Amino acid sequence: MRLVLILLLAGTAATAETPGEALFLRGEGAQAIIGGGAVRLPASRFACAGCHGADGDGRAEGGTAFPPIHWSALTQRPTPYDAEAVLRVLRDGRAPDGRMLNAAMPRYDAQPEVMDSLIAYLQGLEAARDAILPDRIQVLRSGNDALDQGFAAAAERFNASGGAYGRQMVLTETGPGVPLSRLADEAAPAITEACLNASMNALKQAGASQFALLGGSPADIAYRAEATGLTLAKTAPSILALEPPGNVAAGQHFYGCIDILGPAAADLVTQGAQLTIALPDRAAFDWARAGGHDWQAMRGFTLGGLLGQAARDAGRRTTQDRLIEAARSLHVAVETVSLP
Ligand code: HEC
């Protein structure tokens, strides 16, 4: 599983999480002070996102109002916050107008660099929101030309079919924008999962009772094998490939995801192998074939289609966070194609 993920992600820059993001989303790296200073606890049960929302947009729940805390909200209060004022309110609970916040808002204690990073994250939340405009969703290029090209082609289709809630999808060079590389990261596990399940089903449908594994760890596959009633053997003509096959022996039939089997497909077929490839996106496959595009471009096209789906699912009040959340929990329909 791990290996598959790495292969899927190869070529996209993974965005490392900052301490501020970890504190905001999961309450890591700080202590929360509650009960008017009486109780000090790890902040893990008091993540900002838990009360103010992952998008910092605020909400009302159980009679308590959790105000919006992304940057434009904070800087547009009648007595606006600046970075210093936010640091103070987190430390002492005193707002810039002198008001003491009620005790439902914890106080926080963390290293200065963690707090500075949190401020930067709150500022970034605002920049991210600007990626979603009333008439368009801006997506930041990944810098990988093939990936970007595939994405742009899918965006063009999405736009031609009317977009989502009046929004078109636009690929931009500079921010603000939803980073394409981030989308690739977020969508990867769902795609991998769907591909693996499809490969297992294909194995079963082909009438195999046992199969061998290439790459990956048997432990990751065991429960899938059990669920489909197949036996994992040391060697078998039917092989689930979690890494690209090297040499091929006569009569071998490889099952696997397109990212694994795709790049080597022509070569493997020439060597006499049969392939059953799971694809998250038939349209992307057809597009790539017709235009002679490579696998990376195909993946970009797939991501464009998935983002379009996510934009429709996330609804009219889409925010970058909702979009990324939707990309993470995508329902990926997978098809299989057989070669030769
Ligand atoms: C347990 C719920 C809870 C958690 C966790 C929480 N807050 Fe709050 N926060 C509140 C409530 C409730 C208020 C409003 C208090 C009031 O108005 O008296 C508030 C107010 C604020 C304000 C003041 C906004 C204004 O309009 O003056 C800021 C800034 C803020 N929170 C930031 C944060 C940050 C950053 C974190 C994480 C480090 C965080 N909050 C975690 C509940 C929470």
Residues whose N, C-alpha, C, O or C-beta is under 5 A from the ligand:
A	BS01	HEC	F46 A47 C48 C51 A65 F66 P67 I69 A95 M100 L101 N102 A104 M105 P106
